[in-house]
């Protein structure tokens, strides 16, 4: 499968705990941190939930 790069570009302060937990589940703990994940429906669903906080590259 293909991989995607997910970078946090906006702070999660003042956003619901569920969105903070989603970032943590993706492996992101700091601003401007980038992680590579395999592109699958579960990861894409998590990215969709926090799309306003992250930047995604194929």
N, CA, C, O and CB atoms as a CASP TS submission, in Angstrom:
PFRMAT TS
TARGET T0000
AUTHOR 0000-0000-0000
METHOD Language model
MODEL 1
PARENT N/A
ATOM      1  N   UNK     1       0.835  -1.197   0.000  1.00  0.00           N
ATOM      2  CA  UNK     1       0.000   0.000   0.000  1.00  0.00           C
ATOM      3  C   UNK     1       0.877   1.258   0.000  1.00  0.00           C
ATOM      4  O   UNK     1       2.058   1.218   0.345  1.00  0.00           O
ATOM      5  CB  UNK     1      -0.948   0.000   1.224  1.00  0.00           C
ATOM      6  N   UNK     2       0.276   2.340  -0.387  1.00  0.00           N
ATOM      7  CA  UNK     2       0.974   3.623  -0.424  1.00  0.00           C
ATOM      8  C   UNK     2       1.084   4.196   0.989  1.00  0.00           C
ATOM      9  O   UNK     2       0.327   3.831   1.889  1.00  0.00           O
ATOM     10  CB  UNK     2       0.241   4.620  -1.360  1.00  0.00           C
ATOM     11  N   UNK     3       2.038   5.095   1.153  1.00  0.00           N
ATOM     12  CA  UNK     3       2.173   5.772   2.445  1.00  0.00           C
ATOM     13  C   UNK     3       1.838   7.244   2.270  1.00  0.00           C
ATOM     14  O   UNK     3       1.961   7.798   1.177  1.00  0.00           O
ATOM     15  CB  UNK     3       3.608   5.599   3.027  1.00  0.00           C
ATOM     16  N   UNK     4       1.415   7.865   3.356  1.00  0.00           N
ATOM     17  CA  UNK     4       1.134   9.295   3.352  1.00  0.00           C
ATOM     18  C   UNK     4       1.926   9.943   4.479  1.00  0.00           C
ATOM     19  O   UNK     4       2.194   9.315   5.503  1.00  0.00           O
ATOM     20  CB  UNK     4      -0.395   9.574   3.506  1.00  0.00           C
ATOM     21  N   UNK     5       2.296  11.201   4.281  1.00  0.00           N
ATOM     22  CA  UNK     5       2.977  11.982   5.309  1.00  0.00           C
ATOM     23  C   UNK     5       1.954  12.910   5.936  1.00  0.00           C
ATOM     24  O   UNK     5       1.252  13.637   5.233  1.00  0.00           O
ATOM     25  CB  UNK     5       4.187  12.785   4.721  1.00  0.00           C
ATOM     26  N   UNK     6       1.870  12.886   7.241  1.00  0.00           N
ATOM     27  CA  UNK     6       0.925  13.712   7.981  1.00  0.00           C
ATOM     28  C   UNK     6       1.726  14.658   8.864  1.00  0.00           C
ATOM     29  O   UNK     6       2.534  14.213   9.679  1.00  0.00           O
ATOM     30  CB  UNK     6      -0.062  12.837   8.830  1.00  0.00           C
ATOM     31  N   UNK     7       1.505  15.965   8.706  1.00  0.00           N
ATOM     32  CA  UNK     7       2.220  16.981   9.465  1.00  0.00           C
ATOM     33  C   UNK     7       1.213  17.850  10.204  1.00  0.00           C
ATOM     34  O   UNK     7       0.261  18.352   9.608  1.00  0.00           O
ATOM     35  CB  UNK     7       3.116  17.842   8.539  1.00  0.00           C
ATOM     36  N   UNK     8       1.428  18.025  11.510  1.00  0.00           N
ATOM     37  CA  UNK     8       0.560  18.917  12.273  1.00  0.00           C
ATOM     38  C   UNK     8       0.982  20.357  12.003  1.00  0.00           C
ATOM     39  O   UNK     8       2.140  20.715  12.213  1.00  0.00           O
ATOM     40  CB  UNK     8       0.620  18.594  13.799  1.00  0.00           C
ATOM     41  N   UNK     9       0.040  21.187  11.537  1.00  0.00           N
ATOM     42  CA  UNK     9       0.353  22.571  11.193  1.00  0.00           C
ATOM     43  C   UNK     9      -0.373  23.582  12.071  1.00  0.00           C
ATOM     44  O   UNK     9      -0.111  24.781  11.985  1.00  0.00           O
ATOM     45  CB  UNK     9       0.014  22.825   9.753  1.00  0.00           C
ATOM     46  N   UNK    10      -1.287  23.105  12.916  1.00  0.00           N
ATOM     47  CA  UNK    10      -2.039  24.005  13.789  1.00  0.00           C
ATOM     48  C   UNK    10      -2.159  23.363  15.167  1.00  0.00           C
ATOM     49  O   UNK    10      -2.298  22.145  15.283  1.00  0.00           O
ATOM     50  CB  UNK    10      -3.451  24.322  13.196  1.00  0.00           C
ATOM     51  N   UNK    11      -2.106  24.182  16.198  1.00  0.00           N
ATOM     52  CA  UNK    11      -2.182  23.697  17.560  1.00  0.00           C
ATOM     53  C   UNK    11      -3.562  23.110  17.874  1.00  0.00           C
ATOM     54  O   UNK    11      -4.579  23.565  17.349  1.00  0.00           O
ATOM     55  CB  UNK    11      -1.857  24.822  18.528  1.00  0.00           C
ATOM     56  N   UNK    12      -3.576  22.103  18.728  1.00  0.00           N
ATOM     57  CA  UNK    12      -4.826  21.466  19.132  1.00  0.00           C
ATOM     58  C   UNK    12      -5.432  22.110  20.378  1.00  0.00           C
ATOM     59  O   UNK    12      -6.445  21.635  20.891  1.00  0.00           O
ATOM     60  CB  UNK    12      -4.594  19.990  19.382  1.00  0.00           C
ATOM     61  N   UNK    13      -4.824  23.179  20.862  1.00  0.00           N
ATOM     62  CA  UNK    13      -5.365  23.884  22.022  1.00  0.00           C
ATOM     63  C   UNK    13      -6.750  24.435  21.659  1.00  0.00           C
ATOM     64  O   UNK    13      -6.960  24.930  20.552  1.00  0.00           O
ATOM     65  CB  UNK    13      -4.402  25.038  22.481  1.00  0.00           C
ATOM     66  N   UNK    14      -7.673  24.342  22.591  1.00  0.00           N
ATOM     67  CA  UNK    14      -9.066  24.783  22.433  1.00  0.00           C
ATOM     68  C   UNK    14      -9.866  23.929  21.460  1.00  0.00           C
ATOM     69  O   UNK    14     -10.904  24.367  20.963  1.00  0.00           O
ATOM     70  CB  UNK    14      -9.097  26.212  21.971  1.00  0.00           C
ATOM     71  N   UNK    15      -9.399  22.719  21.180  1.00  0.00           N
ATOM     72  CA  UNK    15     -10.166  21.764  20.384  1.00  0.00           C
ATOM     73  C   UNK    15     -10.570  20.613  21.292  1.00  0.00           C
ATOM     74  O   UNK    15      -9.927  20.387  22.317  1.00  0.00           O
ATOM     75  CB  UNK    15      -9.345  21.251  19.151  1.00  0.00           C
ATOM     76  N   UNK    16     -11.618  19.883  20.938  1.00  0.00           N
ATOM     77  CA  UNK    16     -12.109  18.807  21.806  1.00  0.00           C
ATOM     78  C   UNK    16     -11.057  17.735  22.092  1.00  0.00           C
ATOM     79  O   UNK    16     -10.151  17.503  21.291  1.00  0.00           O
ATOM     80  CB  UNK    16     -13.320  18.162  21.180  1.00  0.00           C
ATOM     81  N   UNK    17     -11.199  17.092  23.246  1.00  0.00           N
ATOM     82  CA  UNK    17     -10.272  16.036  23.661  1.00  0.00           C
ATOM     83  C   UNK    17     -10.233  14.912  22.631  1.00  0.00           C
ATOM     84  O   UNK    17      -9.183  14.306  22.419  1.00  0.00           O
ATOM     85  CB  UNK    17     -10.673  15.479  25.036  1.00  0.00           C
ATOM     86  N   UNK    18     -11.339  14.635  22.003  1.00  0.00           N
ATOM     87  CA  UNK    18     -11.388  13.569  21.001  1.00  0.00           C
ATOM     88  C   UNK    18     -10.413  13.841  19.852  1.00  0.00           C
ATOM     89  O   UNK    18      -9.772  12.919  19.347  1.00  0.00           O
ATOM     90  CB  UNK    18     -12.817  13.418  20.456  1.00  0.00           C
ATOM     91  N   UNK    19     -10.304  15.100  19.443  1.00  0.00           N
ATOM     92  CA  UNK    19      -9.385  15.445  18.366  1.00  0.00           C
ATOM     93  C   UNK    19      -7.934  15.367  18.843  1.00  0.00           C
ATOM     94  O   UNK    19      -7.056  14.957  18.084  1.00  0.00           O
ATOM     95  CB  UNK    19      -9.694  16.848  17.830  1.00  0.00           C
ATOM     96  N   UNK    20      -7.681  15.752  20.079  1.00  0.00           N
ATOM     97  CA  UNK    20      -6.330  15.625  20.640  1.00  0.00           C
ATOM     98  C   UNK    20      -5.930  14.154  20.717  1.00  0.00           C
ATOM     99  O   UNK    20      -4.788  13.797  20.424  1.00  0.00           O
ATOM    100  CB  UNK    20      -6.254  16.278  22.044  1.00  0.00           C
ATOM    101  N   UNK    21      -6.876  13.306  21.113  1.00  0.00           N
ATOM    102  CA  UNK    21      -6.615  11.868  21.191  1.00  0.00           C
ATOM    103  C   UNK    21      -6.365  11.276  19.807  1.00  0.00           C
ATOM    104  O   UNK    21      -5.565  10.352  19.661  1.00  0.00           O
ATOM    105  CB  UNK    21      -7.788  11.148  21.863  1.00  0.00           C
ATOM    106  N   UNK    22      -7.037  11.799  18.803  1.00  0.00           N
ATOM    107  CA  UNK    22      -6.830  11.333  17.439  1.00  0.00           C
ATOM    108  C   UNK    22      -5.417  11.657  16.968  1.00  0.00           C
ATOM    109  O   UNK    22      -4.764  10.822  16.343  1.00  0.00           O
ATOM    110  CB  UNK    22      -7.862  11.959  16.497  1.00  0.00           C
ATOM    111  N   UNK    23      -4.946  12.861  17.264  1.00  0.00           N
ATOM    112  CA  UNK    23      -3.571  13.227  16.913  1.00  0.00           C
ATOM    113  C   UNK    23      -2.576  12.297  17.610  1.00  0.00           C
ATOM    114  O   UNK    23      -1.595  11.858  17.011  1.00  0.00           O
ATOM    115  CB  UNK    23      -3.286  14.700  17.293  1.00  0.00           C
ATOM    116  N   UNK    24      -2.841  12.008  18.872  1.00  0.00           N
ATOM    117  CA  UNK    24      -1.964  11.118  19.636  1.00  0.00           C
ATOM    118  C   UNK    24      -1.966   9.708  19.019  1.00  0.00           C
ATOM    119  O   UNK    24      -0.922   9.060  18.940  1.00  0.00           O
ATOM    120  CB  UNK    24      -2.413  11.060  21.125  1.00  0.00           C
ATOM    121  N   UNK    25      -3.130   9.249  18.591  1.00  0.00           N
ATOM    122  CA  UNK    25      -3.241   7.924  17.969  1.00  0.00           C
ATOM    123  C   UNK    25      -2.495   7.869  16.636  1.00  0.00           C
ATOM    124  O   UNK    25      -1.999   6.814  16.241  1.00  0.00           O
ATOM    125  CB  UNK    25      -4.717   7.557  17.756  1.00  0.00           C
ATOM    126  N   UNK    26      -2.418   8.997  15.954  1.00  0.00           N
ATOM    127  CA  UNK    26      -1.664   9.065  14.707  1.00  0.00           C
ATOM    128  C   UNK    26      -0.157   9.121  14.967  1.00  0.00           C
ATOM    129  O   UNK    26       0.637   8.955  14.041  1.00  0.00           O
ATOM    130  CB  UNK    26      -2.101  10.281  13.893  1.00  0.00           C
ATOM    131  N   UNK    27       0.235   9.351  16.212  1.00  0.00           N
ATOM    132  CA  UNK    27       1.649   9.405  16.560  1.00  0.00           C
ATOM    133  C   UNK    27       2.227  10.802  16.528  1.00  0.00           C
ATOM    134  O   UNK    27       3.445  10.976  16.502  1.00  0.00           O
ATOM    135  CB  UNK    27       2.424   8.536  15.641  1.00  0.00           C
ATOM    136  N   UNK    28       1.352  11.808  16.531  1.00  0.00           N
ATOM    137  CA  UNK    28       1.799  13.203  16.476  1.00  0.00           C
ATOM    138  C   UNK    28       1.694  13.796  17.877  1.00  0.00           C
ATOM    139  O   UNK    28       0.636  13.751  18.505  1.00  0.00           O
ATOM    140  CB  UNK    28       0.953  14.036  15.448  1.00  0.00           C
ATOM    141  N   UNK    29       2.814  14.357  18.361  1.00  0.00           N
ATOM    142  CA  UNK    29       2.798  14.929  19.708  1.00  0.00           C
ATOM    143  C   UNK    29       3.226  16.391  19.741  1.00  0.00           C
ATOM    144  O   UNK    29       3.039  17.062  20.757  1.00  0.00           O
ATOM    145  CB  UNK    29       3.694  14.127  20.612  1.00  0.00           C
ATOM    146  N   UNK    30       3.800  16.901  18.643  1.00  0.00           N
ATOM    147  CA  UNK    30       4.272  18.288  18.619  1.00  0.00           C
ATOM    148  C   UNK    30       3.845  18.977  17.328  1.00  0.00           C
ATOM    149  O   UNK    30       3.552  18.327  16.324  1.00  0.00           O
ATOM    150  CB  UNK    30       5.805  18.342  18.769  1.00  0.00           C
ATOM    151  N   UNK    31       3.818  20.271  17.377  1.00  0.00           N
ATOM    152  CA  UNK    31       3.532  21.072  16.195  1.00  0.00           C
ATOM    153  C   UNK    31       4.669  20.895  15.187  1.00  0.00           C
ATOM    154  O   UNK    31       5.835  20.808  15.573  1.00  0.00           O
ATOM    155  CB  UNK    31       3.347  22.574  16.570  1.00  0.00           C
ATOM    156  N   UNK    32       4.336  20.843  13.921  1.00  0.00           N
ATOM    157  CA  UNK    32       5.280  20.653  12.809  1.00  0.00           C
ATOM    158  C   UNK    32       5.937  19.277  12.794  1.00  0.00           C
ATOM    159  O   UNK    32       6.902  19.068  12.058  1.00  0.00           O
ATOM    160  CB  UNK    32       6.351  21.708  12.870  1.00  0.00           C
ATOM    161  N   UNK    33       5.444  18.348  13.579  1.00  0.00           N
ATOM    162  CA  UNK    33       5.967  16.986  13.552  1.00  0.00           C
ATOM    163  C   UNK    33       5.342  16.237  12.381  1.00  0.00           C
ATOM    164  O   UNK    33       4.149  16.381  12.116  1.00  0.00           O
ATOM    165  CB  UNK    33       5.685  16.251  14.895  1.00  0.00           C
ATOM    166  N   UNK    34       6.136  15.447  11.687  1.00  0.00           N
ATOM    167  CA  UNK    34       5.656  14.681  10.544  1.00  0.00           C
ATOM    168  C   UNK    34       5.793  13.194  10.833  1.00  0.00           C
ATOM    169  O   UNK    34       6.812  12.737  11.352  1.00  0.00           O
ATOM    170  CB  UNK    34       6.429  15.060   9.263  1.00  0.00           C
ATOM    171  N   UNK    35       4.749  12.446  10.487  1.00  0.00           N
ATOM    172  CA  UNK    35       4.792  10.993  10.601  1.00  0.00           C
ATOM    173  C   UNK    35       4.376  10.398   9.263  1.00  0.00           C
ATOM    174  O   UNK    35       3.604  11.002   8.518  1.00  0.00           O
ATOM    175  CB  UNK    35       3.869  10.483  11.756  1.00  0.00           C
ATOM    176  N   UNK    36       4.890   9.214   8.966  1.00  0.00           N
ATOM    177  CA  UNK    36       4.494   8.494   7.757  1.00  0.00           C
ATOM    178  C   UNK    36       3.637   7.320   8.178  1.00  0.00           C
ATOM    179  O   UNK    36       4.020   6.533   9.043  1.00  0.00           O
ATOM    180  CB  UNK    36       5.738   8.019   6.931  1.00  0.00           C
ATOM    181  N   UNK    37       2.480   7.209   7.562  1.00  0.00           N
ATOM    182  CA  UNK    37       1.556   6.126   7.866  1.00  0.00           C
ATOM    183  C   UNK    37       1.126   5.455   6.576  1.00  0.00           C
ATOM    184  O   UNK    37       1.126   6.069   5.509  1.00  0.00           O
ATOM    185  CB  UNK    37       0.330   6.644   8.646  1.00  0.00           C
ATOM    186  N   UNK    38       0.764   4.199   6.687  1.00  0.00           N
ATOM    187  CA  UNK    38       0.238   3.476   5.546  1.00  0.00           C
ATOM    188  C   UNK    38      -1.172   3.983   5.257  1.00  0.00           C
ATOM    189  O   UNK    38      -1.971   4.195   6.169  1.00  0.00           O
ATOM    190  CB  UNK    38       0.243   1.942   5.802  1.00  0.00           C
ATOM    191  N   UNK    39      -1.458   4.171   3.985  1.00  0.00           N
ATOM    192  CA  UNK    39      -2.762   4.711   3.587  1.00  0.00           C
ATOM    193  C   UNK    39      -3.798   3.590   3.620  1.00  0.00           C
ATOM    194  O   UNK    39      -3.818   2.721   2.748  1.00  0.00           O
ATOM    195  CB  UNK    39      -2.693   5.359   2.165  1.00  0.00           C
ATOM    196  N   UNK    40      -4.658   3.624   4.641  1.00  0.00           N
ATOM    197  CA  UNK    40      -5.751   2.652   4.739  1.00  0.00           C
ATOM    198  C   UNK    40      -6.984   3.379   5.272  1.00  0.00           C
ATOM    199  O   UNK    40      -6.868   4.509   5.747  1.00  0.00           O
ATOM    200  CB  UNK    40      -5.361   1.438   5.667  1.00  0.00           C
ATOM    201  N   UNK    41      -8.142   2.766   5.204  1.00  0.00           N
ATOM    202  CA  UNK    41      -9.379   3.462   5.610  1.00  0.00           C
ATOM    203  C   UNK    41      -9.368   3.982   7.048  1.00  0.00           C
ATOM    204  O   UNK    41      -9.934   5.040   7.325  1.00  0.00           O
ATOM    205  CB  UNK    41     -10.548   2.538   5.443  1.00  0.00           C
ATOM    206  N   UNK    42      -8.731   3.251   7.964  1.00  0.00           N
ATOM    207  CA  UNK    42      -8.701   3.688   9.357  1.00  0.00           C
ATOM    208  C   UNK    42      -7.888   4.976   9.513  1.00  0.00           C
ATOM    209  O   UNK    42      -8.325   5.915  10.180  1.00  0.00           O
ATOM    210  CB  UNK    42      -8.118   2.581  10.250  1.00  0.00           C
ATOM    211  N   UNK    43      -6.721   5.015   8.905  1.00  0.00           N
ATOM    212  CA  UNK    43      -5.865   6.204   8.995  1.00  0.00           C
ATOM    213  C   UNK    43      -6.530   7.378   8.287  1.00  0.00           C
ATOM    214  O   UNK    43      -6.515   8.495   8.804  1.00  0.00           O
ATOM    215  CB  UNK    43      -4.467   5.927   8.382  1.00  0.00           C
ATOM    216  N   UNK    44      -7.110   7.146   7.119  1.00  0.00           N
ATOM    217  CA  UNK    44      -7.763   8.227   6.381  1.00  0.00           C
ATOM    218  C   UNK    44      -8.944   8.794   7.167  1.00  0.00           C
ATOM    219  O   UNK    44      -9.214   9.993   7.101  1.00  0.00           O
ATOM    220  CB  UNK    44      -8.234   7.727   5.009  1.00  0.00           C
ATOM    221  N   UNK    45      -9.645   7.944   7.906  1.00  0.00           N
ATOM    222  CA  UNK    45     -10.743   8.410   8.750  1.00  0.00           C
ATOM    223  C   UNK    45     -10.253   9.291   9.880  1.00  0.00           C
ATOM    224  O   UNK    45     -10.880  10.300  10.204  1.00  0.00           O
ATOM    225  CB  UNK    45     -11.505   7.235   9.315  1.00  0.00           C
ATOM    226  N   UNK    46      -9.124   8.910  10.489  1.00  0.00           N
ATOM    227  CA  UNK    46      -8.550   9.730  11.564  1.00  0.00           C
ATOM    228  C   UNK    46      -8.075  11.072  11.011  1.00  0.00           C
ATOM    229  O   UNK    46      -8.275  12.113  11.638  1.00  0.00           O
ATOM    230  CB  UNK    46      -7.377   8.987  12.252  1.00  0.00           C
ATOM    231  N   UNK    47      -7.444  11.044   9.833  1.00  0.00           N
ATOM    232  CA  UNK    47      -6.978  12.289   9.212  1.00  0.00           C
ATOM    233  C   UNK    47      -8.164  13.193   8.908  1.00  0.00           C
ATOM    234  O   UNK    47      -8.091  14.407   9.102  1.00  0.00           O
ATOM    235  CB  UNK    47      -6.179  11.996   7.919  1.00  0.00           C
ATOM    236  N   UNK    48      -9.241  12.612   8.439  1.00  0.00           N
ATOM    237  CA  UNK    48     -10.443  13.402   8.110  1.00  0.00           C
ATOM    238  C   UNK    48     -10.997  14.100   9.353  1.00  0.00           C
ATOM    239  O   UNK    48     -11.520  15.210   9.259  1.00  0.00           O
ATOM    240  CB  UNK    48     -11.532  12.496   7.484  1.00  0.00           C
ATOM    241  N   UNK    49     -10.885  13.455  10.513  1.00  0.00           N
ATOM    242  CA  UNK    49     -11.408  14.028  11.755  1.00  0.00           C
ATOM    243  C   UNK    49     -10.600  15.239  12.219  1.00  0.00           C
ATOM    244  O   UNK    49     -11.120  16.098  12.932  1.00  0.00           O
ATOM    245  CB  UNK    49     -11.419  12.972  12.849  1.00  0.00           C
ATOM    246  N   UNK    50      -9.327  15.311  11.816  1.00  0.00           N
ATOM    247  CA  UNK    50      -8.468  16.419  12.248  1.00  0.00           C
ATOM    248  C   UNK    50      -7.868  17.150  11.051  1.00  0.00           C
ATOM    249  O   UNK    50      -6.781  17.718  11.158  1.00  0.00           O
ATOM    250  CB  UNK    50      -7.348  15.903  13.163  1.00  0.00           C
ATOM    251  N   UNK    51      -8.559  17.143   9.920  1.00  0.00           N
ATOM    252  CA  UNK    51      -8.019  17.731   8.691  1.00  0.00           C
ATOM    253  C   UNK    51      -7.743  19.219   8.809  1.00  0.00           C
ATOM    254  O   UNK    51      -6.939  19.753   8.045  1.00  0.00           O
ATOM    255  CB  UNK    51      -8.968  17.496   7.555  1.00  0.00           C
ATOM    256  N   UNK    52      -8.393  19.908   9.754  1.00  0.00           N
ATOM    257  CA  UNK    52      -8.162  21.331   9.954  1.00  0.00           C
ATOM    258  C   UNK    52      -6.879  21.594  10.755  1.00  0.00           C
ATOM    259  O   UNK    52      -6.445  22.741  10.866  1.00  0.00           O
ATOM    260  CB  UNK    52      -9.358  21.955  10.664  1.00  0.00           C
ATOM    261  N   UNK    53      -6.276  20.549  11.307  1.00  0.00           N
ATOM    262  CA  UNK    53      -5.063  20.690  12.107  1.00  0.00           C
ATOM    263  C   UNK    53      -3.816  20.144  11.410  1.00  0.00           C
ATOM    264  O   UNK    53      -2.698  20.413  11.849  1.00  0.00           O
ATOM    265  CB  UNK    53      -5.246  19.992  13.428  1.00  0.00           C
ATOM    266  N   UNK    54      -3.996  19.384  10.336  1.00  0.00           N
ATOM    267  CA  UNK    54      -2.872  18.700   9.709  1.00  0.00           C
ATOM    268  C   UNK    54      -2.791  18.991   8.209  1.00  0.00           C
ATOM    269  O   UNK    54      -3.745  19.450   7.580  1.00  0.00           O
ATOM    270  CB  UNK    54      -2.982  17.200   9.940  1.00  0.00           C
ATOM    271  N   UNK    55      -1.598  18.700   7.666  1.00  0.00           N
ATOM    272  CA  UNK    55      -1.379  18.761   6.219  1.00  0.00           C
ATOM    273  C   UNK    55      -0.992  17.354   5.787  1.00  0.00           C
ATOM    274  O   UNK    55      -0.175  16.702   6.437  1.00  0.00           O
ATOM    275  CB  UNK    55      -0.262  19.826   5.826  1.00  0.00           C
ATOM    276  N   UNK    56      -1.581  16.885   4.686  1.00  0.00           N
ATOM    277  CA  UNK    56      -1.328  15.521   4.223  1.00  0.00           C
ATOM    278  C   UNK    56      -0.678  15.557   2.861  1.00  0.00           C
ATOM    279  O   UNK    56      -1.119  16.283   1.970  1.00  0.00           O
ATOM    280  CB  UNK    56      -2.629  14.702   4.174  1.00  0.00           C
ATOM    281  N   UNK    57       0.387  14.763   2.697  1.00  0.00           N
ATOM    282  CA  UNK    57       1.080  14.635   1.418  1.00  0.00           C
ATOM    283  C   UNK    57       1.119  13.163   1.039  1.00  0.00           C
ATOM    284  O   UNK    57       1.309  12.300   1.896  1.00  0.00           O
ATOM    285  CB  UNK    57       2.521  15.234   1.487  1.00  0.00           C
ATOM    286  N   UNK    58       0.943  12.883  -0.222  1.00  0.00           N
ATOM    287  CA  UNK    58       1.003  11.491  -0.695  1.00  0.00           C
ATOM    288  C   UNK    58       2.426  11.057  -0.889  1.00  0.00           C
ATOM    289  O   UNK    58       2.676   9.918  -1.284  1.00  0.00           O
ATOM    290  CB  UNK    58       0.230  11.321  -1.998  1.00  0.00           C
TER
END
